[in-house]
Each structure stands twice: as C-alpha cells, then as structure tokens.
Amino acid sequence: MRQFLPQITPHLRVGLRWPDGLRALRYRNFRLFFFGQLISLIGVWMQSTAQQWLVYRITGSQLKLGTVTFMGFLPVLILSLFMGVIVDRLPIRKILVGTQSWFMFCAAALAIITFLDIVRYEYILVLALLFGIGNALDMPARQAIYTDLVDRPDLLNAIALNSSVFNGARIIGPAIGGFVVAQLGEAPAFAINSLTYIAVIAGLLLMQIQPKETASGGGGLQNLKDGLIYLFNEKRVLGLVVMVALFSVVGFSYLTLLPVFAQDVLDIGAEGFGLLLSAQGIGALVAALSLAFKGDKLPKGKMLIGSRVLLCFALLLLSFSRQTSISVIALIFAGFGFISKLALTNTLIQLIVPDGLRGRVLSSYTWAIGGFFPIGSLLIGYLGDIVGAPTAVLLSAISSLLLTIMGTLLFRETWRLY
C-alpha cells in the first residue's frame, strides 16, 4: 500500500497558492517559524528599546550604553565558533527551544528587578551577559535551520521573508516600546517580551523535521578545525565573512547611539526614540520584501556591494542631521542598506556551503556579526562621549566608505556571485 500513499517532502510543502514572492510560506515548517517569530520579535524590540532607554536614563553615559551592548555580544565573540560544532551535532529544533526558553527566563528576571525598583547598571550588565550566552548558540542555530524549513531554491525567499518579519517587528516593537516606557515605565515592556517567547517555542514544537546529515565523527576540536579549514580554503565565503566582521566594527555600531540622538541631539524623548528605531525598521522591511519578490532575478553580488554604499551615505546624512524628519529619512535608507547586506551575505554563504559544514561556517558568520559588533559599540560609545554622537557617526560613515572601496578591490569574486 505504500505506493498509494501521498509523498511528503522533508519540508512539508503544501498546495496553498501563495504568491511567488511569498513562496517560502508554502512550507508548513516555515509558516510556523515565520508567525512565531513575528510575535516574539515584537517583544524583543520592545525590550531593546526599553533597555537602551533605561540604561541611558540611569547612567547618562554613552560609553556605558555601548558597554551594555558589548556585554550582550561578548559571549558571541568568545563562544560562537565553538557553538557551530554543537549546531552540526545536535537537532537544531531542540537547540532553539532551549535558547528561546533561556531568553524568556532572562526577560522575566529583568522585568522583576525593574518592577521592584532594585535595578542597577551592574544588574543590567549581568543580564546582558546571560542573554549573550544564549545568543552565542541561538544565532548560528537560527541561521542553519532554514534548510530544515524550505528547499534550497527557496532559501533567499525564506531568508528575506524572515528578515521582513524581523524588521516589521522593528517597526512595531520600538513604537509600542517607546509608548509603554513613556506611559508605564520599562518593566511592562520587559514582561511582555518574556511572554512573547511562548509563540516561537510553540511553533518550533509543532514542526515536523526529518533527520539530516550531521558532522562526521571525531572530537569537537577536530570538527571546529574542519570548518575553519573549509572557510579559509573557500575564498568566496572568507571574503563575505571578513567584510561582515569589519562592517560590524565600523558600520553597524551607529545603532548604539540612537538613544543619544533622541534625547540630546533631536530632543524628542522616549517616544521619539521609538520613532527612530521604527524608521530603521521601515527601511529594513522594504529591503527584505524587495529581496523576497525580486532578489532571485538580480545579481546578488552586485546588490551586496550596492547595499554597502547605500549604508555609508545614509550614515553621512544622519551625522549631519539636526531635524527629526531628515534623521528619519536617513535611518530608513540605513535600514535598507543594513538588512540588504546581511540577508544577501547570509544567502550567498548558504548557497555555497555544503550541509555537513553549515552550522560551523554559519557560526563564523554570526561570530562576525555578533562578535565584532560589541567592539564597535564600545568604540563608538567612547567616541560619542569625547566628540559627540553626530561626529562619532560621521567617523563611522567615512570608515565604512573606505572599507567598501577596500573590500570591492580585495574580494573581486563578490561581483560574480550568483
């Protein structure tokens, strides 16, 4: 009777006729991931907005604001490459259920100490470190799960659509977070975030995922070595990872100073801070949807270089702006360039790397983002205290432009990718 049973793909693709630009939503597993993320990430951005505002409110220091970001990503810098070995050895769904539960606990703890009015800067640093430990494992696992959700031809569409969720939440979450902080304080924003993790955990538990190729036998260090050997021998992937790492230091850290722009440069308060983050999210959402609907029809390598250039000029505009409307426009363009660069880099790496090495190579990508971003945050926070936030962002823009020129010359293979 087996021959009469319907054939089911590993990703459970169904017949519902989603538009071609939304074709990844034809897969049941991806839909569960997509909608669970949509709810959870709104809470994440609410917490991010509230935490940044809380830190700057109680310390008044741009350096301390950058230090919190540094502590949150320090474990990614130290642990992420090793976590890739775990991702290649264990079921990714179980890993993500564990990390999301860990985040839920940390958010609840932050809500409680803030509600009881016993919150201190040192406590926030500790909780940021705990979040970072979870992120060191969650980030490579989250990137590696896409091949469990969709077939390879639909990878860019799935990554772009998930980026649209991330950035749609970036529009909604900060706006809600800024309103909640202005009206009720920071604690309710943290509590809501803790509850939203239930949605993504439930989605993960409902997925039907078949076993796939895992890392070959041998010790963890040998598996790590194999991944690094592949990375350094595959020059296309190496160039992509190196450029992400360098941009994480000099190009992405402007996000750390947005509370300073809201309070000191533009004088628009907590709700205005939410507006700035939402503007960044609007640009990023447009970029993600553009990639979802048109990305497969355009040369990805050239689009990647274009996204770097756009981000540089957006930061130049932001550094000179003293009006809210102009700053909003600058952040829309910055968000478009930022998410285009990350989504295209992620997609190109996944198209090149074989399944058995995916977790380890993607851990180098997440290490390049999350590991080097805190260094940039600490640096720009230090510069902000010395020369002011606008000048610090101007230096970031100039450095990013020089980096773009250097990367284009050194990694010419990028132009010819897909």
GUMAR-381417 format. One record per atom (N, C-alpha, C): x, z, y negated. Coordinates in steps of 0.02 Angstrom, whole numbers, padded with zeros to 5 digits, always signed. Example, Ala and Ser with C-alpha at 12.3 -4.5 7.8 and 13.67 -1.06 7.14 Angstrom:
2
+00660+00390+00284;+00615+00390+00225;+00660+00390+00165;+00642+00354+00112;+00684+00357+00053;+00645+00394-00002;
***
This chain:
418
+00041+00000+00061;+00000+00000+00000;+00043+00000-00063;+00108+00012-00056;+00150+00018-00115;+00147-00046-00157;+00142-00105-00123;+00144-00166-00161;+00082-00175-00205;+00028-00138-00190;-00032-00144-00230;-00034-00095-00289;+00015-00049-00292;+00016-00001-00347;+00045-00033-00409;+00019-00014-00469;+00047-00042-00530;+00118-00020-00541;+00160-00066-00567;+00230-00049-00581;+00235-00014-00648;+00270+00042-00649;+00277+00082-00710;+00350+00082-00730;+00365+00064-00791;+00434+00063-00815;+00458+00133-00826;+00525+00143-00829;+00552+00210-00841;+00527+00240-00906;+00507+00199-00954;+00487+00225-01019;+00412+00224-01028;+00375+00203-00976;+00302+00203-00978;+00275+00163-01037;+00295+00102-01042;+00270+00058-01094;+00198+00040-01078;+00153+00044-01126;+00082+00034-01114;+00058-00028-01152;-00002-00049-01137;-00028-00111-01163;-00059-00108-01232;-00064-00051-01263;-00093-00046-01329;-00055-00090-01378;-00089-00133-01415;-00057-00185-01455;-00038-00158-01524;+00016-00122-01527;+00044-00102-01591;+00075-00164-01623;+00076-00168-01690;+00110-00223-01724;+00184-00226-01703;+00214-00285-01709;+00283-00293-01686;+00330-00245-01721;+00319-00232-01785;+00363-00186-01821;+00356-00114-01797;+00303-00099-01759;+00292-00031-01731;+00296-00033-01655;+00331-00082-01628;+00327-00093-01555;+00355-00035-01514;+00400+00005-01542;+00425+00063-01504;+00369+00112-01488;+00315+00111-01528;+00259+00156-01515;+00217+00134-01455;+00234+00077-01425;+00201+00056-01363;+00224+00099-01304;+00279+00135-01313;+00306+00178-01260;+00278+00248-01267;+00248+00274-01214;+00217+00341-01217;+00268+00395-01236;+00327+00393-01204;+00377+00445-01219;+00396+00444-01293;+00405+00384-01321;+00424+00381-01391;+00368+00406-01436;+00305+00392-01418;+00249+00417-01459;+00249+00493-01461;+00261+00524-01403;+00263+00597-01401;+00319+00624-01445;+00377+00591-01441;+00434+00611-01482;+00419+00600-01557;+00391+00543-01572;+00376+00522-01641;+00329+00572-01676;+00273+00586-01645;+00223+00628-01678;+00242+00702-01677;+00278+00723-01625;+00303+00792-01626;+00353+00801-01682;+00398+00752-01690;+00447+00755-01745;+00412+00755-01813;+00360+00716-01820;+00326+00711-01884;+00303+00779-01909;+00274+00819-01864;+00251+00886-01883;+00310+00933-01895;+00357+00933-01848;+00413+00980-01852;+00457+00968-01914;+00470+00904-01929;+00517+00889-01983;+00489+00905-02052;+00423+00904-02059;+00393+00927-02122;+00412+01000-02134;+00408+01040-02081;+00429+01110-02086;+00502+01118-02100;+00544+01075-02068;+00617+01078-02080;+00633+01066-02153;+00601+01016-02183;+00615+01001-02254;+00586+01054-02300;+00531+01085-02281;+00505+01142-02319;+00557+01198-02320;+00585+01212-02261;+00635+01266-02257;+00698+01248-02296;+00720+01186-02290;+00781+01165-02326;+00772+01173-02401;+00714+01153-02426;+00700+01159-02498;+00700+01232-02518;+00665+01273-02480;+00659+01344-02496;+00726+01380-02491;+00765+01363-02440;+00830+01397-02431;+00879+01379-02487;+00882+01316-02506;+00926+01297-02561;+00907+01332-02625;+00841+01334-02638;+00817+01367-02699;+00832+01441-02696;+00822+01473-02639;+00834+01545-02631;+00907+01561-02644;+00952+01522-02615;+01024+01535-02623;+01045+01529-02696;+01022+01476-02729;+01042+01468-02799;+01009+01520-02844;+00949+01541-02825;+00914+01593-02865;+00950+01660-02862;+00974+01679-02802;+01004+01746-02796;+01079+01747-02810;+01111+01687-02812;+01183+01686-02824;+01202+01652-02890;+01165+01600-02910;+01183+01562-02969;+01248+01525-02964;+01274+01515-02903;+01339+01484-02892;+01332+01419-02854;+01361+01366-02881;+01361+01302-02846;+01408+01305-02786;+01462+01341-02792;+01508+01348-02736;+01475+01384-02677;+01437+01437-02691;+01402+01473-02638;+01346+01430-02608;+01317+01387-02649;+01267+01341-02623;+01300+01293-02573;+01360+01268-02591;+01397+01225-02546;+01422+01262-02484;+01437+01327-02492;+01462+01366-02436;+01409+01374-02382;+01346+01382-02402;+01292+01387-02353;+01287+01323-02311;+01291+01266-02346;+01291+01202-02310;+01352+01198-02263;+01409+01220-02288;+01470+01219-02248;+01462+01261-02184;+01434+01320-02191;+01425+01364-02133;+01375+01334-02084;+01324+01299-02111;+01274+01269-02068;+01300+01213-02025;+01352+01179-02049;+01379+01122-02012;+01448+01136-01982;+01477+01194-01995;+01542+01210-01967;+01543+01207-01891;+01492+01234-01856;+01492+01228-01783;+01490+01156-01759;+01459+01112-01797;+01458+01041-01779;+01529+01013-01781;+01567+01032-01832;+01636+01010-01838;+01678+01033-01779;+01667+01095-01758;+01709+01126-01705;+01685+01107-01635;+01619+01104-01626;+01592+01101-01558;+01563+01034-01537;+01547+00991-01585;+01506+00932-01570;+01537+00886-01517;+01602+00875-01521;+01634+00831-01472;+01628+00859-01401;+01634+00925-01394;+01627+00957-01328;+01555+00955-01304;+01508+00959-01352;+01437+00958-01334;+01418+00891-01304;+01453+00837-01323;+01439+00772-01294;+01447+00771-01219;+01495+00810-01193;+01505+00815-01121;+01443+00845-01088;+01414+00897-01120;+01354+00929-01094;+01296+00880-01094;+01290+00840-01147;+01236+00792-01152;+01240+00740-01096;+01300+00720-01078;+01309+00671-01024;+01299+00701-00955;+01299+00767-00949;+01296+00800-00884;+01227+00829-00869;+01189+00849-00919;+01125+00884-00909;+01067+00841-00933;+01006+00854-00907;+00947+00818-00931;+00937+00830-01007;+00931+00776-01043;+00928+00782-01116;+00865+00818-01139;+00810+00807-01105;+00748+00839-01125;+00755+00915-01122;+00785+00942-01068;+00794+01014-01063;+00838+01041-01119;+00890+01002-01137;+00934+01022-01191;+00894+01028-01256;+00852+00978-01270;+00815+00978-01333;+00762+01033-01335;+00730+01047-01279;+00682+01103-01278;+00718+01168-01295;+00778+01177-01268;+00817+01237-01283;+00838+01241-01356;+00861+01186-01385;+00884+01188-01455;+00826+01198-01503;+00769+01166-01488;+00711+01175-01533;+00684+01247-01530;+00687+01277-01472;+00667+01348-01466;+00714+01393-01506;+00778+01376-01503;+00829+01414-01541;+00815+01409-01616;+00799+01349-01641;+00784+01340-01712;+00722+01379-01732;+00672+01381-01688;+00611+01417-01702;+00626+01492-01712;+00669+01519-01669;+00689+01589-01675;+00725+01603-01741;+00772+01559-01758;+00811+01569-01820;+00767+01565-01882;+00720+01517-01883;+00675+01511-01940;+00631+01573-01947;+00607+01599-01890;+00566+01660-01892;+00606+01719-01919;+00669+01725-01898;+00711+01779-01923;+00721+01774-01999;+00732+01713-02024;+00741+01704-02096;+00677+01721-02134;+00619+01703-02105;+00555+01719-02137;+00545+01794-02141;+00562+01830-02088;+00551+01902-02086;+00593+01939-02136;+00658+01924-02139;+00702+01961-02186;+00686+01943-02259;+00661+01882-02270;+00642+01864-02339;+00577+01898-02358;+00529+01900-02311;+00465+01933-02325;+00474+02008-02337;+00519+02039-02300;+00533+02111-02309;+00577+02126-02368;+00599+02073-02403;+00641+02079-02463;+00707+02114-02448;+00735+02101-02389;+00801+02128-02372;+00852+02072-02366;+00832+02012-02387;+00876+01954-02381;+00935+01962-02427;+00994+01944-02402;+01055+01944-02441;+01092+01879-02425;+01137+01861-02470;+01175+01800-02462;+01212+01799-02395;+01241+01856-02376;+01278+01859-02314;+01233+01846-02253;+01170+01870-02256;+01124+01858-02200;+01108+01784-02194;+01100+01751-02252;+01085+01680-02252;+01144+01641-02221;+01205+01662-02236;+01264+01630-02207;+01264+01636-02131;+01247+01696-02106;+01246+01707-02034;+01194+01663-02000;+01134+01660-02030;+01081+01619-02001;+01097+01545-02006;+01130+01525-02060;+01152+01455-02066;+01201+01439-02010;+01245+01486-01994;+01292+01476-01939;+01256+01469-01872;+01204+01510-01862;+01165+01507-01800;+01128+01440-01794;+01098+01418-01850;+01067+01352-01850;+01119+01299-01832;+01179+01306-01859;+01231+01257-01847;+01252+01253-01774;+01254+01311-01740;+01271+01311-01669;+01219+01271-01630;+01156+01280-01646;+01104+01240-01613;+01111+01166-01629;+01127+01151-01692;+01134+01081-01713;+01192+01045-01678;+01245+01082-01663;+01303+01052-01629;+01283+01021-01563;+01235+01050-01529;+01210+01021-01466;+01150+00976-01477;+01107+00994-01525;+01046+00956-01537;+01059+00886-01563;+01108+00879-01608;+01119+00814-01640;+01140+00759-01591;+01191+00770-01549;+01207+00716-01500;+01152+00705-01449;+01118+00759-01429;+01064+00751-01380;+01006+00711-01410;+00990+00724-01473;+00936+00689-01507;+00951+00614-01513;+01014+00597-01526;+01032+00527-01532;+01033+00493-01463;+01054+00529-01412;+01060+00500-01345;+00994+00490-01310;+00941+00524-01332;+00878+00521-01295;+00841+00455-01306;+00861+00415-01355;+00824+00354-01369;+00820+00307-01308;+00873+00304-01269;+00872+00260-01211;+00827+00286-01156;+00804+00349-01161;+00753+00376-01116;+00683+00361-01141;+00678+00340-01204;+00613+00331-01236;+00592+00258-01239;+00640+00212-01249;+00624+00141-01256;+00676+00099-01219;+00662+00035-01209;+00711-00011-01180;+00761-00032-01234;+00820-00054-01213;+00874-00070-01259;+00855-00120-01314;+00817-00173-01300;+00800-00220-01354;+00760-00188-01411;+00729-00130-01398;+00688-00098-01449;+00723-00037-01480;+00789-00032-01469;+00825+00027-01495;+00823+00031-01571;+00838-00023-01606;+00838-00021-01679;+00769-00003-01706;+00718-00032-01675;+00650-00017-01697;+00634+00057-01688;+00654+00086-01630;+00641+00156-01617;+00680+00200-01666;+00744+00185-01676;+00785+00225-01722;+00758+00220-01793;+00739+00160-01814;+00713+00151-01881;+00646+00187-01890;+00603+00183-01839;+00539+00218-01844;+00548+00294-01846;+00595+00319-01805;+00608+00391-01808;+00639+00410-01875;+00680+00366-01903;+00705+00379-01970;+00649+00380-02021;+00598+00339-02010;+00540+00339-02056;+00503+00406-02052;+00500+00434-01992;+00469+00500-01984;+00510+00552-02021;+00576+00550-02009;+00621+00598-02041;+00614+00595-02117;+00609+00534-02144;+00608+00527-02216;+00537+00530-02245;+00487+00515-02204;+00419+00530-02225;+00410+00605-02233;+00438+00642-02186;+00437+00716-02191;+00478+00739-02251;+00530+00702-02268;+00572+00720-02326;+00532+00711-02391;+00482+00668-02391;+00439+00660-02450;+00389+00717-02453;+00356+00729-02396;+00302+00778-02394;+00328+00850-02394;+00380+00863-02352;+00405+00931-02344;+00431+00963-02408;+00476+00930-02445;+00501+00960-02507;+00446+00970-02559;+00398+00923-02563;+00344+00931-02611;+00302+00992-02595;+00286+01000-02530;+00248+01059-02508;+00292+01121-02516;+00355+01116-02496;+00400+01173-02501;+00409+01196-02572;+00419+01149-02619;+00426+01168-02689;+00364+01202-02715;+00305+01177-02695;+00242+01208-02717;+00235+01278-02688;+00249+01285-02622;+00243+01350-02589;+00291+01401-02620;+00353+01380-02633;+00401+01426-02664;+00379+01447-02733;+00354+01399-02773;+00332+01414-02841;+00272+01461-02841;+00227+01455-02792;+00166+01494-02792;+00171+01558-02751;+00206+01555-02694;+00206+01612-02646;+00274+01640-02631;+00327+01605-02649;+00394+01627-02631;+00421+01590-02571;+00482+01607-02552;+00517+01569-02499;+00494+01587-02428;+00475+01649-02415;+00460+01671-02347;+00406+01630-02312;+00350+01614-02345;+00299+01573-02310;+00325+01505-02289;+00369+01475-02328;+00397+01410-02308;+00438+01416-02244;+00476+01470-02238;+00516+01482-02177;+00470+01494-02117;+00415+01532-02128;+00369+01548-02073;+00333+01485-02048;+00312+01443-02094;+00278+01381-02074;+00325+01337-02033;+00388+01333-02054;+00436+01293-02016;+00443+01319-01944;+00446+01384-01936;+00452+01413-01870;+00395+01391-01824;+00335+01388-01851;+00277+01369-01811;+00276+01294-01794;+00304+01252-01838;+00301+01180-01826;+00344+01158-01768;+00393+01198-01747;+00434+01179-01690;+00394+01175-01625;+00336+01208-01624;+00293+01206-01565;+00273+01134-01549;+00262+01093-01601;+00239+01024-01591;+00292+00982-01554;+00354+00986-01576;+00405+00945-01544;+00421+00970-01474;+00419+01036-01463;+00430+01064-01396;+00375+01040-01348;+00313+01041-01372;+00258+01018-01329;+00266+00944-01312;+00286+00903-01361;+00296+00832-01348;+00350+00820-01296;+00404+00857-01300;+00459+00850-01252;+00436+00869-01181;+00397+00921-01175;+00374+00944-01110;+00325+00895-01078;+00289+00857-01118;+00239+00810-01092;+00270+00743-01072;+00333+00731-01089;+00364+00667-01072;+00375+00659-00997;+00375+00597-00974;+00392+00581-00905;+00455+00538-00906;+00511+00569-00888;+00577+00537-00893;+00608+00533-00825;+00631+00474-00806;+00664+00465-00741;+00739+00480-00748;+00770+00503-00693;+00843+00516-00696;+00881+00453-00712;+00938+00461-00745;+00980+00404-00764;+01053+00420-00749;+01095+00372-00762;+01167+00380-00749;+01195+00437-00790;+01235+00479-00759;+01267+00535-00793;+01343+00528-00789;+01377+00575-00820;+01450+00572-00821;+01478+00577-00750;+01533+00544-00738;+01565+00548-00672;+01593+00617-00660;+01611+00631-00598;+01637+00697-00581;+01702+00712-00617;+01725+00773-00609;+01786+00795-00644;+01769+00850-00693;+01821+00879-00721;+01811+00934-00767;+01786+00909-00834;+01761+00958-00874;+01735+00942-00939;+01787+00912-00985;+01848+00938-00982;+01902+00911-01025;+01918+00839-01007;+01917+00823-00942;+01930+00755-00921;+01875+00708-00946;+01812+00732-00942;+01756+00692-00967;+01764+00680-01042;+01784+00732-01079;+01795+00725-01150;+01851+00675-01164;+01905+00680-01125;+01961+00634-01134;+01940+00562-01121;+01898+00551-01070;+01875+00483-01055;+01836+00455-01115;+01793+00497-01144;+01755+00475-01202;+01798+00457-01261;+01849+00498-01274;+01894+00485-01331;+01937+00423-01319;+01958+00413-01257;+01997+00352-01241;+01955+00290-01255;+01892+00292-01233;+01848+00235-01246;+01840+00224-01321;+01830+00279-01358;+01819+00274-01431;+01879+00240-01465;+01939+00262-01448;+01998+00235-01482;+02015+00164-01459;+01993+00146-01399;+02006+00078-01375;+01954+00028-01400;+01894+00052-01415;+01840+00009-01440;+01842+00011-01517;+01878-00037-01547;+01891-00035-01619;+01827-00041-01661;+01777-00075-01635;+01715-00082-01673;+01681-00014-01682;+01677+00024-01628;+01646+00090-01632;+01690+00137-01673;+01755+00133-01664;+01801+00176-01702;+01792+00166-01777;+01787+00102-01798;+01778+00088-01869;+01713+00117-01896;+01659+00112-01857;+01595+00140-01878;+01598+00216-01885;+01630+00249-01837;+01635+00322-01839;+01679+00346-01896;+01736+00313-01907;+01781+00332-01960;+01747+00326-02028;+01710+00272-02040;+01678+00263-02104;+01622+00315-02116;+01587+00333-02063;+01536+00385-02070;+01569+00452-02088;+01625+00467-02055;+01660+00530-02069;+01683+00533-02143;+01712+00479-02167;+01737+00479-02235;+01681+00481-02286;+01627+00445-02273;+01569+00447-02318;+01537+00516-02317;+01539+00551-02260;+01511+00618-02257;+01547+00666-02304;+01611+00654-02315;+01650+00696-02360;+01637+00678-02433;+01639+00614-02450;+01638+00594-02521;+01571+00565-02544;+01529+00541-02498;+01470+00505-02520;+01404+00539-02509;+01399+00583-02460;+01335+00614-02443;+01325+00683-02475;+01378+00712-02502;+01376+00782-02523;+01337+00793-02588;+01317+00740-02622;+01278+00748-02683;+01213+00787-02670;+01188+00784-02608;+01127+00820-02591;+01133+00895-02604;+01193+00921-02597;+01205+00993-02606;+01190+01015-02678;+01199+00971-02726;+01193+00990-02797;+01125+00975-02826;+01077+00951-02787;+01011+00936-02815;+00976+00997-02844;+00983+01058-02815;+00953+01116-02849;+00982+01127-02919;+01046+01111-02927;+01079+01120-02992;+01051+01069-03042;+01041+01007-03020;+01011+00957-03064;+00941+00979-03085;+00902+01006-03037;+00834+01026-03053;+00832+01084-03103;+00874+01134-03093;+00870+01194-03135;+00910+01189-03200;+00971+01161-03196;+01015+01164-03255;+01020+01098-03293;+01017+01041-03258;+01027+00977-03292;+00960+00950-03318;+00908+00951-03277;+00844+00922-03296;+00793+00975-03316;+00804+01038-03298;+00760+01095-03315;+00688+01082-03292;+00681+01069-03227;+00614+01053-03200;+00591+01103-03147;+00631+01155-03132;+00610+01209-03089;+00603+01192-03015;+00573+01237-02977;+00568+01230-02905;+00526+01170-02884;+00469+01160-02918;+00427+01103-02900;+00462+01038-02917;+00501+01037-02972;+00540+00979-02990;+00594+00965-02938;+00623+01018-02911;+00672+01010-02858;+00641+00976-02798;+00580+00996-02781;+00544+00963-02727;+00532+00890-02742;+00519+00874-02806;+00509+00805-02826;+00572+00763-02815;+00630+00791-02832;+00693+00755-02823;+00706+00741-02749;+00695+00790-02707;+00704+00780-02635;+00653+00729-02608;+00593+00731-02635;+00542+00683-02613;+00560+00612-02633;+00590+00605-02693;+00612+00539-02715;+00665+00511-02668;+00711+00553-02649;+00762+00534-02600;+00728+00511-02535;+00676+00548-02515;+00640+00532-02454;+00601+00466-02459;+00574+00451-02518;+00537+00388-02527;+00583+00328-02515;+00642+00330-02546;+00690+00276-02536;+00711+00270-02463;+00722+00327-02431;+00742+00327-02361;+00686+00300-02316;+00624+00319-02332;+00567+00295-02292;+00559+00219-02298;+00566+00193-02359;+00562+00121-02369;+00617+00086-02329;+00677+00115-02330;+00732+00086-02292;+00718+00085-02218;+00693+00141-02192;+00678+00145-02121;+00625+00095-02099;+00572+00089-02139;+00519+00042-02122;+00543-00030-02129;+00586-00043-02178;+00614-00111-02185;+00655-00129-02123;+00694-00082-02098;+00734-00095-02038;+00689-00104-01978;+00635-00065-01974;+00589-00070-01917;+00556-00139-01914;+00537-00166-01972;+00500-00229-01972;+00545-00290-01977;+00603-00283-02010;+00645-00342-02022;+00716-00336-01995;+00736-00276-01973;+00805-00263-01955;+00833-00308-01901;+00791-00325-01851;+00815-00366-01795;+00825-00439-01815;+00800-00459-01873;+00805-00528-01894;+00863-00540-01943;+00899-00488-01962;+00953-00494-02012;+01019-00470-01981;+01075-00494-02007;+01141-00472-01980;+01155-00399-01997;+01159-00359-01945;+01164-00287-01955;+01230-00266-01988;+01284-00300-01972;+01348-00282-02002;+01348-00292-02077;+01322-00347-02101;+01319-00360-02173;+01271-00313-02208;+01215-00297-02174;+01168-00249-02204;+01201-00180-02211;+01243-00162-02163;+01277-00097-02166;+01323-00093-02228;+01361-00146-02240;+01405-00146-02298;+01364-00145-02363;+01309-00182-02364;+01265-00181-02423;+01237-00112-02437;+01221-00074-02384;+01193-00007-02393;+01245+00039-02424;+01308+00030-02407;+01361+00071-02437;+01367+00057-02512;+01365-00006-02530;+01370-00025-02601;+01311+00004-02641;+01251-00002-02613;+01192+00024-02647;+01197+00099-02659;+01220+00136-02610;+01228+00208-02618;+01276+00225-02674;+01331+00188-02679;+01381+00201-02732;+01350+00193-02801;+01314+00140-02813;+01285+00127-02879;+01228+00175-02894;+01191+00197-02844;+01139+00247-02854;+01169+00313-02877;+01226+00333-02848;+01258+00395-02869;+01286+00389-02940;+01311+00331-02959;+01333+00320-03028;+01275+00331-03077;+01217+00303-03061;+01158+00311-03104;+01137+00384-03108;+01137+00419-03052;+01118+00490-03052;+01165+00532-03094;+01230+00518-03091;+01279+00558-03128;+01270+00553-03204;+01245+00495-03228;+01237+00486-03300;+01167+00504-03324;+01120+00515-03278;+01051+00526-03297;+01040+00597-03324;+01000+00602-03378;+00978+00667-03404;+00902+00668-03411;+00870+00619-03382;+00797+00614-03383;+00771+00615-03312;+00716+00651-03302;+00689+00657-03234;+00670+00590-03204;+00639+00546-03244;+00617+00481-03217;+00675+00439-03193;+00730+00439-03231;+00789+00400-03211;+00821+00431-03149;+00824+00497-03147;+00852+00531-03088;+00811+00517-03026;+00745+00514-03033;+00702+00497-02977;+00716+00426-02951;+00724+00379-02997;+00740+00310-02978;+00807+00307-02942;+00857+00343-02970;+00923+00344-02939;+00920+00371-02868;+00880+00424-02858;+00876+00455-02792;+00837+00412-02743;+00790+00373-02767;+00755+00325-02723;+00805+00275-02695;+00847+00247-02739;+00898+00200-02716;+00950+00234-02671;+00968+00295-02689;+01016+00332-02648;+00988+00343-02578;+00925+00362-02574;+00893+00373-02509;+00890+00310-02468;+00877+00253-02501;+00875+00189-02466;+00944+00173-02436;+00997+00179-02477;+01064+00165-02453;+01087+00214-02400;+01070+00278-02409;+01092+00330-02363;+01064+00319-02293;+00998+00310-02289;+00968+00306-02222;+00983+00238-02190;+00989+00185-02230;+01007+00119-02202;+01075+00123-02169;+01121+00155-02202;+01189+00161-02174;+01188+00199-02108;+01153+00255-02106;+01153+00296-02045;+01115+00261-01988;+01057+00232-02003;+01017+00200-01950;+01054+00139-01921;+01085+00100-01964;+01121+00041-01940;+01183+00061-01900;+01219+00112-01924;+01278+00135-01887;+01258+00160-01818;+01206+00201-01815;+01181+00228-01752;+01162+00172-01704;+01125+00124-01729;+01102+00069-01687;+01161+00028-01660;+01208+00011-01703;+01265-00029-01681;+01306+00007-01628;+01315+00072-01636;+01352+00110-01585;+01314+00109-01519;+01248+00119-01521;+01210+00121-01459;+01207+00053-01424;+01210+00000-01462;+01210-00067-01432;+01276-00083-01398;+01330-00052-01420;+01396-00066-01393;+01413-00021-01334;+01395+00043-01337;+01419+00093-01290;+01380+00091-01224;+01413+00095-01166;+01378+00099-01101;+01344+00166-01091;+01292+00168-01049;+01252+00228-01040;+01293+00289-01018;+01340+00280-00973;+01378+00336-00946;+01421+00372-00997;+01435+00339-01054;+01476+00369-01106;+01436+00384-01169;+01371+00372-01167;+01331+00375-01227;+01334+00443-01262;+01325+00497-01224;+01324+00564-01254;+01389+00581-01288;+01446+00564-01253;+01511+00581-01281;+01527+00540-01343;+01511+00476-01343;+01526+00434-01401;+01479+00452-01459;+01416+00463-01444;+01370+00483-01497;+01386+00551-01525;+01417+00594-01484;+01439+00659-01511;+01494+00649-01564;+01534+00597-01556;+01584+00582-01608;+01550+00559-01672;+01495+00523-01665;+01456+00500-01723;+01424+00560-01758;+01392+00604-01720;+01361+00662-01751;+01414+00710-01779;+01472+00712-01746;+01528+00751-01771;+01551+00723-01838;+01553+00657-01844;+01574+00625-01906;+01525+00640-01963;+01461+00645-01947;+01411+00661-01998;+01410+00736-02012;+01393+00774-01961;+01383+00846-01971;+01447+00885-01978;+01502+00860-01950;+01564+00897-01954;+01600+00890-02020;+01597+00830-02049;+01632+00818-02112;+01589+00830-02174;+01523+00828-02165;+01478+00841-02221;+01490+00910-02252;+01499+00963-02213;+01511+01028-02244;+01575+01030-02286;+01626+00993-02266;+01687+00991-02305;+01671+00960-02374;+01633+00906-02373;+01612+00875-02436;+01568+00921-02477;+01524+00958-02445;+01480+01004-02481;+01520+01059-02515;+01569+01086-02478;+01611+01138-02507;+01651+01110-02566;+01677+01050-02558;+01717+01019-02610;+01675+01005-02672;+01616+00976-02663;+01576+00959-02722;+01547+01021-02755;+01534+01074-02715;+01513+01137-02745;+01568+01167-02788;+01630+01163-02764;+01688+01188-02802;+01697+01147-02866;+01692+01081-02860;+01699+01038-02919;+01642+01050-02968;+01582+01061-02942;+01525+01074-02986;+01533+01136-03028;+01562+01188-02999;+01574+01250-03037;+01627+01239-03091;+01673+01193-03079;+01729+01181-03126;+01711+01130-03180;+01685+01073-03160;+01674+01018-03208;+01600+01003-03220;+01556+01037-03184;+01484+01025-03191;+01458+00977-03139;+01394+00983-03122;+01364+00943-03069;+01366+00868-03083;+01349+00845-03145;+01350+00772-03157;+01419+00741-03147;+01471+00775-03172;+01539+00748-03164;+01559+00748-03090;+01540+00799-03053;+01555+00802-02982;+01524+00744-02945;+01462+00727-02962;+01428+00670-02930;+01461+00604-02951;+01483+00600-03015;+01519+00540-03038;+01582+00529-02997;+01620+00582-02985;+01680+00576-02943;+01662+00556-02872;+01606+00580-02847;+01583+00561-02781;+01567+00486-02779;+01535+00461-02831;+01517+00390-02834;+01579+00345-02836;+01628+00363-02877;+01689+00324-02882;+01727+00324-02816;+01732+00382-02785;+01766+00388-02720;+01731+00346-02667;+01665+00346-02668;+01626+00308-02618;+01636+00233-02627;+01640+00211-02690;+01651+00140-02703;+01720+00118-02679;+01770+00159-02692;+01838+00143-02669;+01840+00142-02592;+01804+00189-02562;+01802+00193-02489;+01767+00131-02459;+01715+00108-02492;+01680+00048-02469;+01726-00012-02469;+01764-00020-02523;+01811-00076-02527;+01864-00071-02473;+01891-00010-02464;+01943+00000-02413;+01916-00014-02343;+01857+00012-02328;+01828+00003-02262;+01813-00070-02247;+01789-00107-02298;+01774-00178-02288;+01837-00217-02271;+01892-00198-02301;+01955-00233-02288;+01987-00213-02222;+01983-00149-02204;+02016-00124-02144;+01977-00139-02080;+01911-00137-02085;+01868-00146-02025;+01827-00209-02032;+01862-00266-02030;+01828-00330-02040;+01778-00346-01984;+01787-00313-01925;+01741-00326-01870;+01669-00308-01888;+01660-00263-01936;+01593-00241-01955;+01551-00299-01979;+01580-00346-02015;+01543-00403-02041;+01511-00444-01985;+01543-00445-01927;+01520-00491-01874;+01475-00457-01821;+01459-00393-01832;+01420-00357-01781;+01346-00378-01783;+01323-00407-01729;+01252-00420-01717;+01216-00450-01777;
***
